[in-house]
């Protein structure tokens, strides 16, 4: 087994363990089987404590037509310095359970 497969396996097992203990940290687990996408858009709003951000985004090929959607942040700090109305480029993971978790986000 390659080192990469071992790292993915260990990460997946850690996420399963967190989920079984109902740990809040389990909400931020992203596994290799998640699909990752990139897009551009305009920030429309932020959720309480910047736990998520609503973005009016362009078409995301292979995922979604242009629309406004909410994306979970990994931490409030990930959205620090961003404001409603700003144009952004972002990447995210689409999880098997339907969540969209930001990998990164930058102002354009």
Buried (B, 14 or more C-beta within 10 A) or exposed (E): EEEEEEEBEEBBEEBEEBEEEEEEEBBBBBBEEBEEBEBEBBBBEBBEEBBBBBBEBBEBEEBBEEEEBBBBBBEEEBBEEBEEEBEBEBEBBBBEEEBBBBBEBEEE
